[in-house]
Amino acid sequence: MNHFIEIRSYNLKPGTRNEFHRLFLEEAFPMLKRWSVDVVTYGPSLHDEDSYYLIRCFDSLAHRELSEDAFYGSDEWRKGPREAIIALIENYTEIVLELDEVTVQGLRRM
């Protein structure tokens, strides 16, 4: 079975990556787990001091859309850490790939 992997690459405001990582670990990641979002891996990028990545897994493109609409539209996100996290992001990009189970499990071991 193939999965749809979303890779987000965040360009953060200079000097804010440690705070972004703290907010992600303490607030966003537990919230994503509560909303049953499959986070494959995440963390600071190795190529500079102001980049961060997040990889999530979905069963289909429709599942991705429904999941993101529900999560980002929730009061928990909107009234919770949203503003603090968004304030640290200059911009981000995302790509979606279709990958097999073996490849997804390999990414999980990162």
C-alpha positions in Angstrom: 0.0 0.0 0.0 1.3 3.4 -0.9 1.0 6.5 1.3 1.0 10.2 0.6 3.8 12.0 2.3 3.7 15.7 2.9 7.1 17.4 3.4 7.0 20.9 4.9 10.1 23.0 4.9 9.9 26.1 7.1 12.1 29.1 6.7 12.1 30.7 10.2 12.9 34.2 11.3 16.6 34.5 12.1 17.5 33.2 15.6 14.0 31.7 16.3 14.6 28.0 15.5 15.2 26.9 19.2 11.9 28.6 20.2 10.1 27.0 17.2 11.4 23.6 18.1 10.3 24.1 21.8 6.8 25.1 20.7 6.6 22.3 18.3 7.6 19.7 20.9 5.6 21.1 23.8 2.4 22.2 22.0 2.0 21.4 18.3 3.3 17.8 18.3 1.1 16.6 21.2 -1.8 18.3 19.5 -1.1 16.6 16.2 -1.1 13.3 18.0 -4.4 14.0 19.6 -5.9 14.8 16.2 -4.4 11.4 14.9 -2.1 13.1 12.4 0.7 10.7 11.5 3.9 12.6 12.0 6.7 10.6 10.4 9.6 12.8 11.4 10.5 16.5 12.2 13.4 18.6 13.3 16.0 21.3 12.5 17.4 21.1 9.1 21.1 20.4 8.8 21.9 23.0 6.1 21.4 26.3 8.1 20.3 27.7 11.4 16.9 29.0 10.4 15.3 26.0 8.7 13.0 23.2 10.1 11.1 20.3 8.5 8.0 18.3 9.2 7.0 15.1 7.4 3.5 13.8 7.8 1.8 10.7 6.3 -1.7 10.3 4.9 -3.7 7.4 3.4 -4.9 9.5 0.4 -4.9 13.1 -0.9 -8.5 13.3 0.3 -7.5 12.2 3.8 -4.8 14.8 3.8 -7.2 17.6 2.9 -9.8 16.5 5.5 -7.2 16.1 8.2 -5.6 19.5 7.6 -9.0 21.2 7.4 -10.1 19.7 10.7 -6.8 20.4 12.5 -6.1 23.9 11.3 -9.8 24.9 11.6 -10.1 23.6 15.2 -10.4 26.0 18.2 -7.6 24.0 19.9 -5.2 25.2 17.1 -6.6 28.6 16.5 -6.9 29.6 20.1 -3.8 27.6 21.1 -0.3 27.8 19.8 -1.1 29.1 16.3 -0.2 32.7 16.7 3.1 32.0 18.6 4.2 29.5 16.0 3.2 31.5 12.9 5.0 34.5 14.3 8.3 32.6 14.0 7.8 31.5 10.3 9.0 33.7 7.4 7.5 31.2 4.9 7.2 27.6 4.1 6.8 25.2 1.2 5.3 21.8 1.0 5.5 19.0 -1.4 3.5 15.8 -1.5 4.9 12.5 -2.7 3.4 9.0 -3.0 5.7 6.5 -1.3 5.6 2.8 -0.5 5.5 1.5 3.1 9.2 0.5 3.2 10.3 4.0 2.3 7.9 5.6 4.8 9.3 3.3 7.5 12.9 4.3 6.5 12.0 7.9 7.0 10.6 7.2 10.4 14.0 5.9 11.5 15.7 9.3 10.8 
